[in-house]
Amino acid sequence: MLLRLAGWVANTIDADILKGAATVNAMAGRIEAPLVGWVPRLSAADSTELATVALRHLDLQACPRHPLRHTSATQSLNAKEE
């Protein structure tokens, strides 16, 4: 059984990375799935806040079969917490 990668997210771990855009563009050219977003290095008070901020950097329209595609990512995140 083969699985198809629906999409991928670039994450900035090192705020001082050299040639970050070139690196992400090179990866995007090699990975056979859409780049859903590029999340910058984040700092927040708690994990829920981090997740909410990270979701703002994603374009779920790039993954047409993703369950969050037709809803607000923040609304879906909040619904899972209840």
C-alpha positions in Angstrom: 0.0 0.0 0.0 1.4 3.4 -1.0 0.5 6.6 0.7 0.5 9.9 -1.1 1.9 12.9 0.7 -0.9 15.5 0.8 1.3 18.4 1.6 4.2 19.6 3.7 5.1 22.5 5.9 8.4 24.3 6.1 9.4 25.3 9.7 12.0 27.9 10.6 13.9 26.5 13.6 17.0 28.8 13.4 15.9 32.5 13.1 19.3 33.2 11.5 19.2 30.6 8.8 21.2 31.6 5.7 19.3 31.3 2.4 16.1 30.1 4.0 14.0 31.0 1.0 16.4 29.3 -1.4 16.4 26.2 0.8 12.6 26.0 0.9 12.3 26.7 -2.8 14.8 23.9 -3.5 12.8 21.5 -1.3 9.5 22.5 -2.9 11.0 21.6 -6.3 12.0 18.2 -5.1 9.0 17.2 -2.9 6.1 15.9 -5.0 3.4 17.5 -2.8 2.2 21.1 -2.4 3.9 23.4 0.1 1.1 24.2 2.5 3.0 26.9 4.4 6.1 28.2 5.9 5.9 28.7 9.6 8.5 31.2 11.0 10.2 30.7 14.3 7.5 31.4 16.9 7.5 32.2 20.6 4.2 32.1 22.5 2.9 31.6 26.0 1.4 28.1 25.5 1.0 25.4 23.0 -2.5 26.4 22.0 -1.4 29.9 21.2 1.5 28.5 19.2 -0.8 26.2 17.2 -3.2 29.0 16.5 -0.4 31.3 15.3 1.2 28.5 13.2 -2.1 27.8 11.5 -2.2 31.4 10.2 0.8 30.6 8.1 -0.8 27.6 6.4 -2.9 27.6 3.2 -5.1 24.5 3.5 -6.5 25.2 0.0 -3.3 23.5 -1.3 -4.6 20.2 0.1 -8.0 19.8 -1.5 -8.9 16.7 0.5 -7.8 18.0 3.9 -10.7 18.0 6.4 -10.0 21.6 7.5 -10.2 22.9 3.9 -13.8 24.0 4.2 -13.6 25.4 7.7 -11.7 28.0 9.6 -8.5 26.4 10.9 -8.9 28.3 14.2 -12.5 27.2 14.6 -11.5 23.5 14.0 -8.6 23.8 16.5 -11.0 25.3 19.2 -13.5 22.6 18.5 -11.0 19.8 19.2 -10.1 21.4 22.6 -13.7 21.2 23.9 
